[in-house]
Amino acid sequence: MGKYSILLVIILIISTLCSCAKVDEPFIIPVNYTGVALIKVHTDKSENTYKTNIICRDGNYSFSFDDGSVSWNVAIFNDNRCILNNENFPESSVTLENFNLSDLIIADFDFSKFNSSMEPIPEELIYWDGTYKHVLNFSKENLLPKTILIYKNDNLVKTILYEEIIIE
């Protein structure tokens, strides 16, 4: 075999190996999204489960919470204004100005705390706020967030399982 034949075989092997290499798609941290999540709140003696629909647009959040017996709609805006509505009494909507609990309500659903400078984003991200450890796991199928596990003192206190996320 001549030099050119060996060189041609090496080039063919390298090009075959390169064309078979898998290109990893990065995991995605949504900014504006709509989603459906199953929430489980864990205590020493019980586990409460409820479903929520989430809409996040430019830092404004809208939630619809349903535990099977009561449904609430909550809209939280950047200016700390909150609109609360019980679906059983839709005409009794309440607007709260200077709603100081807005950060606590949206903290679990705000993906911006996980923004990572790591490229590519790993399959799991951890955020520690000093009290709670938030662990975000991604779905390998759609590359979007799948679960957020929230721990306090190494005890699981809340699980958020995203059944659906649509990036807007």
C-alpha positions in Angstrom: 0.0 0.0 0.0 1.3 3.4 -1.0 1.5 6.5 1.2 -1.5 8.0 -0.5 -3.6 4.9 0.1 -2.7 4.8 3.8 -3.5 8.6 4.1 -6.8 8.1 2.3 -7.8 5.2 4.7 -6.8 7.4 7.7 -8.9 10.3 6.4 -11.9 8.0 5.8 -11.6 6.6 9.3 -11.4 10.1 10.9 -14.3 11.5 8.9 -16.4 8.4 9.8 -15.7 8.8 13.5 -16.4 12.5 13.4 -19.7 12.1 11.6 -20.8 9.5 14.2 -20.0 11.8 17.1 -23.1 12.9 19.0 -23.6 16.7 19.3 -24.8 17.4 22.8 -27.7 19.8 23.0 -27.6 22.1 26.0 -30.1 22.0 28.8 -32.4 25.1 28.8 -33.3 27.4 31.7 -36.6 29.1 30.7 -37.2 32.8 31.3 -40.7 33.3 30.0 -42.7 30.1 30.2 -46.0 28.4 30.9 -46.1 25.2 32.8 -48.0 22.6 34.8 -46.4 21.3 38.0 -47.3 18.8 40.7 -46.2 20.2 44.1 -45.6 17.9 47.1 -44.9 19.5 50.5 -43.3 17.1 52.8 -43.5 17.3 56.6 -42.6 14.8 59.4 -46.2 13.6 59.6 -47.8 14.3 56.2 -47.4 15.0 52.5 -49.7 17.5 50.8 -50.0 17.4 47.1 -51.5 20.0 44.8 -51.3 21.0 41.1 -50.5 24.4 39.8 -50.5 26.1 36.4 -47.8 28.7 36.1 -47.4 31.6 33.7 -44.2 33.6 33.9 -43.7 36.7 31.7 -41.0 39.2 32.3 -40.9 38.6 36.0 -44.7 38.7 36.5 -46.2 35.4 37.7 -49.7 33.9 37.5 -50.5 30.8 39.4 -53.6 28.6 39.5 -53.4 26.3 42.6 -55.8 23.3 42.9 -55.7 20.9 45.8 -58.8 19.0 44.7 -61.3 20.9 46.8 -60.4 24.6 46.4 -58.9 26.5 43.4 -57.1 29.8 43.8 -55.7 32.1 41.1 -52.9 34.4 42.1 -51.2 37.0 40.0 -48.0 38.6 41.3 -46.5 41.6 39.5 -43.1 43.2 39.6 -44.4 46.1 41.6 -45.3 43.8 44.6 -49.0 43.9 43.7 -51.0 40.7 44.0 -54.4 39.8 42.8 -56.0 36.9 44.6 -59.1 35.1 43.4 -61.0 32.0 44.6 -62.6 30.2 41.7 -65.7 29.5 43.8 -66.2 33.3 44.2 -64.8 34.8 41.0 -66.6 38.2 41.6 -64.7 38.6 45.0 -61.3 39.3 43.5 -58.9 41.0 46.0 -56.0 43.3 45.0 -53.2 43.6 47.6 -50.8 46.5 47.2 -47.2 46.2 48.6 -47.6 42.5 48.9 -44.4 41.6 50.8 -44.8 37.8 50.4 -44.4 37.9 46.6 -40.7 36.9 46.7 -41.5 33.9 48.9 -44.3 32.6 46.6 -42.3 33.0 43.4 -38.9 31.9 44.8 -39.6 28.2 44.2 -40.6 28.7 40.5 -38.1 31.4 39.5 -35.5 29.7 37.3 -33.2 32.7 37.2 -31.6 31.7 40.5 -30.2 28.8 38.6 -28.6 30.8 35.8 -25.2 29.2 35.4 -22.1 30.4 33.8 -21.2 26.7 33.1 -21.3 25.8 29.5 -22.8 23.4 28.8 -25.3 23.5 31.6 -25.0 20.2 33.7 -27.9 17.9 34.2 -28.3 19.1 37.8 -27.9 22.6 39.2 -27.9 23.5 42.9 -28.8 26.9 44.5 -28.3 27.5 48.2 -30.1 30.5 49.7 -28.7 30.1 53.2 -31.6 28.2 54.5 -32.9 26.0 51.7 -31.0 24.0 49.1 -32.8 23.9 45.7 -31.7 21.1 43.3 -32.9 21.5 39.7 -32.8 18.4 37.5 -33.4 18.5 33.7 -35.2 16.1 31.4 -33.0 14.4 28.9 -35.9 14.1 26.5 -36.8 17.8 26.1 -33.8 19.4 27.8 -36.1 21.5 30.0 -36.4 21.5 33.8 -38.0 18.3 35.2 -37.9 18.6 39.0 -36.9 21.0 41.7 -36.1 19.3 45.0 -36.0 21.6 48.0 -34.2 20.6 51.2 -33.8 22.2 54.6 -31.1 20.7 56.9 -30.8 17.7 54.5 -34.5 16.9 54.8 -36.7 17.0 51.7 -39.4 19.7 52.3 -40.8 20.2 48.8 -40.8 18.5 45.4 -41.9 20.3 42.2 -42.4 18.0 39.3 -42.9 19.8 36.0 -45.4 17.8 34.0 -45.3 20.4 31.1 -43.2 23.4 30.3 -43.7 25.5 27.2 -41.1 28.2 26.5 -42.7 31.5 25.3 
